[in-house]
Amino acid sequence: MKTLRLILAAVCITLTASCGNHRKSADWRTSDDVHIAIDETFEDIMSEELETYSLLYPDVTCRPIFCNEDSALKMLVMDSIRCCVATRPLNDGELQRIKGNNLSARQAIVATDAFALIVNKNNPDTLITVDDIKGIVSGKITRWEQLHYSGKKGELKFVFDHSGSSTVRFMRDSLLAGRQVSGNLYAQGSNKAVIEAVKDNPDIIGVVGANWLKGRKDSVITDFENLSVKVLKVARKAEDDVIGWKPYQYRIYTGDYPLVRSVWIISTDYRRKSNTTKFFFFLKGQKGQTIICNGSQLLPYVAVQEKTVNMK
């Protein structure tokens, strides 16, 4: 897999320079601050959740580490942190490691996230299929002419955040049945860097968490047309009367949009009344779920209402 040189130091960078305001004290395990590692795909919405929690409990300091998913889960398993947000539950081996630390894991789904496929504004394409994406990340498709509905020619480049991210794991596990990704794939270091790369290069398809397409604390996007990049429609397969969808909350809810994954909060904090434990239940409770519903492209895990509205 082709990557930028910078990606070779991704884990080290994540655990040092990209840790935000996190400063771990010697007694962090008994501290009543909220120490949490978070997949950086969800940085904006989780920052809003933590800020709201801090307003409810002014004496609490929230100390997030925003990093790739692989790093977040490793820190949890190694007992370097006792709460994390990721896109999968712990596997059996990880649960055994945690048990070896005399701890147990509490896990809950808090949302459904969607990937967005983005291209440069000058790119004529508007639609891509899941089979096209599988072909790209398996190395079978390397040119625009090989896509089912492309009006573009030349070498195609596919960019993502970094090799240890939940994005890469999704492509490997959900699209390639566990096989390694390959082809014209390039790591940029972050979702923000992916967006910037797409803005500068019409030969690129970028994959980002859909929530990165909205501004901080903006309301849910109901129209992707006014962005600095173009969001592709995604269809499950090539058909004569093909219909593709963009990652709107409603299309995640109906199941029309195909590129989705669950978002989990996992805690190994055994203290029933610690703020880390309270934040776990806050995020999966009504207040935390309302923030997800109103302030992100993610679909909350709690039941939502569907209403028919007549527009005149």
C-alpha positions in Angstrom: 0.0 0.0 0.0 1.4 3.4 -1.0 1.4 5.9 1.8 3.0 9.2 2.6 6.3 9.1 4.5 4.6 10.8 7.4 2.4 7.9 8.1 5.4 5.8 9.3 5.3 7.8 12.5 1.6 8.0 12.8 1.2 6.2 16.1 4.0 8.1 17.8 2.6 11.4 16.6 -0.9 10.4 17.7 0.2 9.6 21.2 2.3 12.8 21.7 1.5 15.8 19.5 -2.1 15.0 18.7 -3.3 14.4 22.3 -4.8 17.9 22.7 -5.0 19.1 26.2 -4.6 15.6 27.8 -2.0 15.6 30.6 -2.1 12.3 32.6 -1.2 12.8 36.3 0.4 10.1 38.4 -2.9 9.3 40.1 -5.1 9.4 37.0 -6.7 6.1 37.8 -8.2 7.5 41.0 -8.8 11.0 39.5 -12.4 12.1 39.1 -11.6 13.8 35.8 -12.9 12.2 32.6 -9.9 10.6 30.9 -11.0 9.2 27.5 -9.4 8.2 24.2 -11.5 9.0 21.1 -11.3 8.0 17.5 -10.5 11.4 15.8 -13.2 10.8 13.3 -15.6 11.9 16.0 -13.5 14.8 17.4 -16.1 17.6 16.8 -19.2 15.9 18.1 -17.3 14.3 21.0 -15.8 17.7 21.9 -19.3 19.1 22.1 -20.5 16.2 24.3 -17.6 16.7 26.7 -18.1 20.5 26.8 -21.8 19.9 27.6 -20.9 17.4 30.3 -18.4 19.9 31.8 -21.2 22.5 32.0 -23.4 20.1 33.9 -20.5 19.3 36.2 -18.3 22.4 36.5 -15.8 20.8 38.9 -14.9 18.1 36.4 -12.1 18.4 33.9 -12.4 16.4 30.7 -9.1 15.2 29.3 -9.6 13.7 25.8 -7.0 12.0 23.6 -8.0 12.3 19.9 -6.2 9.6 18.0 -6.7 6.8 15.5 -8.9 3.9 16.6 -6.1 1.4 16.8 -4.2 3.6 19.3 -7.4 4.2 21.4 -8.2 0.6 21.7 -4.6 -0.4 22.5 -4.4 2.2 25.3 -7.7 0.8 26.8 -6.4 -2.8 26.6 -3.0 -1.8 28.1 -4.8 0.0 30.9 -3.3 3.4 29.9 -6.8 4.8 29.7 -10.2 3.4 31.0 -12.7 4.8 28.5 -12.7 5.1 24.7 -14.9 5.8 21.7 -14.3 3.5 18.7 -16.3 1.8 15.9 -16.2 -1.7 17.1 -16.5 -3.6 20.4 -13.6 -5.4 22.0 -12.7 -8.8 20.7 -12.2 -11.9 22.8 -8.4 -11.5 23.0 -8.8 -7.9 24.2 -11.4 -8.8 26.8 -9.0 -11.4 28.2 -6.2 -8.8 28.4 -8.5 -6.5 30.3 -9.6 -9.4 32.6 -5.9 -10.0 33.2 -5.7 -6.4 34.6 -8.5 -7.4 37.1 -11.0 -5.2 35.2 -14.1 -5.8 33.1 -15.5 -3.9 30.1 -18.8 -2.1 29.8 -19.7 -1.5 26.1 -22.6 0.3 24.4 -23.5 1.5 20.9 -24.2 5.2 20.9 -24.6 6.1 17.2 -24.4 5.0 13.6 -21.7 6.8 11.5 -21.4 7.1 7.7 -18.4 7.5 5.5 -18.6 10.2 2.8 -16.9 9.8 -0.6 -15.7 13.3 -1.7 -14.2 14.6 -4.9 -13.0 18.0 -6.2 -15.6 20.5 -7.3 -14.3 20.4 -10.8 -14.7 16.6 -11.0 -17.7 15.7 -13.3 -18.6 12.5 -11.5 -21.6 12.3 -9.2 -22.1 8.6 -8.5 -20.0 5.6 -7.4 -21.0 2.1 -6.5 -19.9 -0.1 -3.6 -18.4 -2.5 -6.1 -16.3 0.4 -7.5 -15.0 1.1 -4.0 -14.1 -2.5 -3.4 -12.2 -2.5 -6.7 -10.3 0.6 -5.7 -9.2 -0.6 -2.3 -8.3 -4.1 -3.6 -6.1 -2.6 -6.3 -8.2 -3.9 -9.2 -9.3 -0.4 -10.2 -6.6 2.2 -10.7 -8.1 4.5 -13.4 -11.2 6.6 -13.6 -12.4 4.9 -16.8 -12.8 1.6 -14.9 -15.6 3.0 -12.7 -19.1 2.2 -13.8 -20.4 5.8 -14.0 -17.3 8.0 -14.4 -16.9 10.7 -17.0 -13.3 11.2 -16.2 -10.1 9.7 -17.5 -6.6 9.1 -16.1 -5.1 7.7 -12.9 -7.3 7.5 -9.9 -6.0 8.2 -6.4 -7.8 7.2 -3.2 -6.9 9.1 0.0 -7.9 8.4 3.6 -6.7 9.5 7.1 -4.1 7.0 8.3 -3.3 3.3 8.4 -4.4 2.6 11.9 -7.8 4.3 11.5 -11.3 2.9 11.7 -11.7 3.9 8.0 -9.0 1.4 6.9 -10.4 -1.3 9.2 -13.8 -0.8 7.6 -12.4 -1.1 4.1 -10.5 -4.2 5.1 -13.1 -6.0 7.2 -16.4 -4.9 5.6 -15.4 -4.5 1.9 -12.5 -7.0 1.5 -13.6 -9.7 3.9 -10.4 -9.3 5.9 -7.9 -9.0 3.1 -5.4 -6.1 3.2 -6.1 -3.0 1.2 -3.9 -2.2 -1.7 -3.7 -0.1 -4.9 -3.4 3.7 -5.4 -4.1 4.5 -1.7 -2.5 7.4 0.1 -2.7 8.3 3.8 -3.0 12.0 4.7 -2.8 11.9 8.5 -6.3 13.2 9.3 -9.8 13.6 8.0 -9.1 17.4 7.7 -6.1 16.7 5.6 -8.1 14.4 3.3 -10.6 17.3 2.6 -7.7 19.7 1.9 -6.1 17.2 -0.5 -9.4 16.7 -2.4 -9.9 20.5 -2.7 -6.5 20.8 -4.3 -6.5 17.7 -6.7 -9.3 16.7 -9.2 -7.8 13.2 -9.5 -8.5 12.2 -6.0 -11.4 10.4 -4.3 -11.3 11.0 -0.5 -13.0 9.1 2.3 -13.9 10.9 5.5 -16.4 10.6 8.3 -19.5 12.4 7.2 -19.5 14.6 10.3 -16.3 16.2 9.1 -18.2 17.9 6.3 -20.1 20.2 8.7 -18.8 23.1 10.7 -18.3 22.8 14.5 -21.6 23.1 16.3 -23.5 23.6 13.0 -26.8 21.9 12.6 -27.3 18.7 10.6 -26.4 19.1 6.9 -29.6 18.8 4.8 -27.9 19.9 1.6 -24.3 19.0 0.6 -24.2 21.4 -2.4 -22.6 24.4 -0.7 -19.5 22.6 0.5 -16.0 23.2 -0.7 -15.9 19.6 -2.0 -18.4 17.5 -3.9 -20.1 14.6 -2.1 -20.6 11.5 -4.3 -23.8 9.5 -4.3 -23.2 5.9 -3.4 -25.2 3.0 -4.9 -25.0 -0.6 -3.7 -24.6 -1.9 -7.3 -24.6 -0.9 -10.9 -28.1 -1.1 -12.5 -29.9 0.4 -15.5 -32.0 2.7 -13.3 -29.4 3.1 -10.6 -30.2 5.2 -7.5 -27.4 6.5 -5.3 -27.6 8.3 -2.0 -25.7 10.8 0.0 -25.0 10.3 3.8 -27.9 12.3 5.2 -29.2 11.2 8.6 -32.4 10.1 7.1 -30.7 7.9 4.5 -28.7 6.3 7.3 -31.9 5.7 9.2 -33.7 4.1 6.2 -30.7 1.9 5.4 -30.4 3.4 1.8 -26.9 4.7 2.4 -24.6 1.7 2.4 -21.3 2.9 4.0 -22.1 2.9 7.7 -20.7 1.5 10.9 -21.6 1.6 14.6 -20.0 3.9 17.2 -19.2 2.4 20.6 -18.3 3.8 24.0 -16.2 1.3 26.0 -15.3 1.7 29.7 -13.2 -0.4 32.0 -13.6 2.0 35.0 -14.9 -0.1 37.9 -16.0 2.9 39.9 -19.8 3.1 39.8 -19.9 6.8 40.6 -16.8 8.2 38.9 -17.3 10.9 36.2 -15.9 8.5 33.6 -18.7 6.1 34.4 -21.2 8.9 34.5 -20.0 10.2 31.1 -20.5 6.7 29.7 -24.2 6.8 30.7 -24.5 10.5 29.7 -23.4 9.7 26.1 -25.9 6.8 25.8 -28.7 8.7 27.6 -31.2 11.3 26.4 -28.9 14.4 26.7 -26.0 12.8 24.9 -28.2 11.3 22.2 -29.9 14.6 21.6 -26.6 16.3 20.9 -25.7 13.5 18.4 -29.1 13.9 16.7 -29.1 17.7 16.5 -25.4 18.4 16.1 -23.9 15.7 13.8 -24.4 13.6 10.7 -24.4 10.6 12.9 -27.7 8.8 13.6 -28.3 8.5 17.4 -28.9 5.0 18.8 -32.1 5.9 20.6 -35.4 5.5 18.7 -36.1 8.4 16.3 -39.4 9.6 14.9 -40.3 9.7 11.2 -42.8 12.3 10.2 -44.4 13.2 6.9 -44.5 16.9 6.1 -46.4 18.5 3.2 -44.5 21.4 1.7 -46.5 23.9 -0.3 
